């Protein structure tokens, strides 16, 4: 049974006609152990079938351990949105609800190699000298969550030192406990800086630069 309705599939097809360069969805799964992995794989298969500029690579989290280590994927279901190179854009958990539109946004961004960040923000990101890991906890019904992790994904696109993870909070309860996730979006940067809510780019950037220091 298809996960995408015909209406949604048509809408996505119209959007993906705007893809510039090709991209690849790298999916990590292990469907016997992971209750949402199968649906995530099926969704990505349907999505990649819509456009010939979108390819799909499905990997087993255990047997393809070297690939998981290469992409630094440590939980499943996981997906990397990869263009001509790996920009550090990750999705953990099946991207449903508001998250699905943000996945399409990430695909378009990677294909065009272009973000909506200001020139000033881009120049600031170029001054980074150390790796920055941004984790954004979200839920499918949160209307403010896409603003937070799209911002993180755009920063990852602009800086080779940034890795940005969208984490679907309901699928990883142990991480909710670890990071005290009681509201979403919640952002954790380098295990040291945290804040809740969708901040403007300038405020988000301050936290990123502070985390590096």
C-alpha positions as CSV (number, residue, x, y, z in Angstrom):
1,X,0.0,0.0,0.0
2,X,1.3,3.4,-1.0
3,X,2.1,5.9,1.8
4,X,1.8,9.0,-0.4
5,X,-1.7,9.8,-1.6
6,X,-2.1,10.6,-5.3
7,X,-2.7,14.3,-4.4
8,X,0.5,14.5,-2.4
9,X,2.4,12.6,-5.0
10,X,1.3,15.1,-7.7
11,X,2.2,18.0,-5.5
12,X,5.7,16.6,-4.8
13,X,6.2,15.8,-8.5
14,X,5.5,19.4,-9.4
15,X,7.9,20.7,-6.8
16,X,10.7,18.2,-7.8
17,X,10.5,19.4,-11.4
18,X,12.5,22.3,-10.0
19,X,15.5,20.2,-9.0
20,X,18.7,21.4,-10.6
21,X,21.3,18.7,-9.9
22,X,20.8,15.1,-8.9
23,X,20.8,14.0,-5.3
24,X,20.8,10.8,-3.4
25,X,18.7,9.6,-0.4
26,X,20.9,7.3,1.7
27,X,18.6,5.3,4.0
28,X,19.7,3.1,6.9
29,X,17.3,0.5,8.1
30,X,17.0,-2.8,10.0
31,X,13.4,-3.7,9.7
32,X,13.3,-6.7,12.1
33,X,14.5,-4.5,15.0
34,X,13.1,-1.1,14.1
35,X,9.3,-0.6,14.1
36,X,9.3,2.4,11.8
37,X,12.1,1.5,9.5
38,X,9.9,-0.3,6.9
39,X,7.6,2.6,6.5
40,X,10.5,5.0,6.2
41,X,12.1,2.9,3.5
42,X,8.8,2.6,1.6
43,X,8.3,6.4,1.8
44,X,11.8,7.0,0.4
45,X,11.2,4.5,-2.4
46,X,8.0,6.3,-3.4
47,X,9.7,9.7,-3.2
48,X,12.8,8.6,-5.2
49,X,10.5,7.1,-7.9
50,X,8.9,10.5,-8.6
51,X,12.0,12.1,-10.1
52,X,14.8,10.7,-12.2
53,X,17.1,13.2,-10.4
54,X,16.6,11.5,-7.1
55,X,18.4,8.2,-6.5
56,X,18.1,5.9,-3.5
57,X,20.6,3.8,-1.6
58,X,19.2,1.5,1.1
59,X,21.7,0.1,3.6
60,X,21.4,-2.2,6.6
61,X,22.5,-0.5,9.8
62,X,24.4,-3.6,11.0
63,X,25.7,-5.4,7.9
64,X,26.7,-2.0,6.3
65,X,28.4,-0.9,9.5
66,X,31.3,0.8,7.6
67,X,28.9,3.0,5.7
68,X,27.1,3.9,8.9
69,X,30.4,4.9,10.5
70,X,31.3,6.9,7.4
71,X,28.1,8.9,7.6
72,X,28.3,8.9,11.5
73,X,24.8,7.4,11.7
74,X,24.2,6.0,15.1
75,X,20.4,5.2,15.2
76,X,17.6,4.2,12.8
77,X,15.6,4.9,10.8
78,X,18.1,7.3,9.4
79,X,18.4,9.2,6.1
80,X,21.2,11.3,4.6
81,X,20.3,13.8,1.9
82,X,23.4,13.8,-0.2
83,X,24.2,16.0,-3.3
84,X,27.5,16.1,-5.1
85,X,28.9,15.7,-1.6
86,X,27.7,15.0,1.9
87,X,26.6,18.3,3.4
88,X,25.9,16.8,6.9
89,X,22.1,16.8,6.6
90,X,20.5,14.0,8.5
91,X,16.9,12.9,9.3
92,X,16.3,10.4,12.1
93,X,12.8,9.0,12.3
94,X,10.2,8.8,9.6
95,X,9.6,12.4,8.3
96,X,5.8,12.7,8.6
97,X,3.5,15.7,9.0
98,X,5.3,19.0,8.9
99,X,8.6,17.2,8.6
100,X,7.8,15.8,5.2
101,X,7.6,19.3,3.6
102,X,10.9,20.0,5.3
103,X,12.5,16.9,3.7
104,X,11.4,18.2,0.3
105,X,12.9,21.6,1.2
106,X,16.2,19.9,2.1
107,X,16.2,18.0,-1.2
108,X,15.6,21.2,-3.2
109,X,18.3,23.0,-1.2
110,X,20.9,20.3,-1.7
111,X,20.1,20.1,-5.4
112,X,20.6,23.8,-5.9
113,X,23.5,24.0,-3.4
114,X,21.9,27.2,-2.1
115,X,20.4,28.3,1.2
116,X,18.3,31.3,2.2
117,X,20.8,32.4,4.9
118,X,22.0,36.0,4.7
119,X,25.4,36.9,3.4
120,X,26.4,38.0,6.9
121,X,25.4,34.6,8.4
122,X,27.3,32.7,5.7
123,X,30.4,34.8,6.3
124,X,30.2,34.1,10.0
125,X,29.9,30.4,9.4
126,X,33.1,30.5,7.3
127,X,35.0,31.5,10.5
128,X,34.2,28.2,12.2
129,X,37.3,26.2,13.0
130,X,35.9,23.2,14.9
131,X,33.1,20.7,14.2
132,X,29.6,21.7,15.3
133,X,26.9,19.0,15.8
134,X,23.3,20.3,15.9
135,X,20.5,18.1,17.1
136,X,17.0,19.3,16.6
137,X,14.2,17.4,18.4
138,X,10.8,17.6,16.7
139,X,7.4,16.0,16.4
140,X,5.2,15.7,13.2
141,X,2.4,17.9,14.6
142,X,4.7,20.8,15.7
143,X,4.2,23.7,13.3
144,X,7.3,25.6,14.6
145,X,9.7,22.7,14.4
146,X,10.5,23.0,10.7
147,X,11.8,26.5,11.2
148,X,14.3,25.2,13.7
149,X,15.7,22.2,11.8
150,X,15.5,23.9,8.4
151,X,17.8,26.6,9.8
152,X,20.2,24.0,11.1
153,X,20.2,22.1,7.8
154,X,20.8,25.4,5.9
155,X,23.8,26.1,8.2
156,X,25.1,22.6,7.5
157,X,24.8,23.2,3.8
158,X,26.9,26.4,4.1
159,X,29.6,25.0,6.5
160,X,31.6,21.7,6.0
161,X,32.1,21.7,9.8
162,X,28.4,21.5,10.7
163,X,26.3,18.3,10.9
164,X,22.6,18.8,11.4
165,X,20.3,16.1,12.7
166,X,16.5,16.3,12.7
167,X,15.4,13.8,15.4
168,X,11.7,12.7,15.6
169,X,11.4,12.8,19.3
170,X,8.6,10.2,19.7
171,X,10.7,7.5,18.0
172,X,13.7,8.0,20.3
173,X,12.4,8.2,23.9
174,X,15.8,7.4,25.4
175,X,17.2,10.5,23.9
176,X,14.3,12.6,25.2
177,X,15.3,11.4,28.7
178,X,19.0,12.1,28.0
179,X,18.4,15.6,26.8
180,X,15.3,16.5,28.9
181,X,13.1,17.1,25.9
182,X,9.8,18.2,27.3
183,X,9.0,20.7,24.6
184,X,9.8,20.9,20.9
185,X,11.6,22.1,19.0
186,X,14.6,21.6,21.3
187,X,18.1,22.2,20.0
188,X,21.2,20.7,21.4
189,X,24.6,21.9,20.0
190,X,27.8,20.0,20.7
191,X,26.3,18.5,23.8
192,X,26.9,21.8,25.6
193,X,24.4,24.5,24.4
194,X,20.7,24.0,24.4
195,X,17.6,26.0,23.8
196,X,13.9,25.5,23.0
197,X,11.8,27.2,20.3
198,X,12.4,28.4,16.7
199,X,14.9,31.3,16.9
200,X,15.6,33.9,14.2
201,X,18.8,33.1,12.2
202,X,20.9,35.7,14.0
203,X,20.0,34.3,17.5
204,X,20.5,30.7,16.3
205,X,23.9,31.7,14.9
206,X,25.0,33.1,18.2
207,X,24.5,29.7,19.9
208,X,26.4,28.0,17.1
209,X,29.4,30.3,17.5
210,X,29.2,30.0,21.2
211,X,29.2,26.2,21.0
212,X,32.4,26.3,19.0
213,X,34.2,28.4,21.6
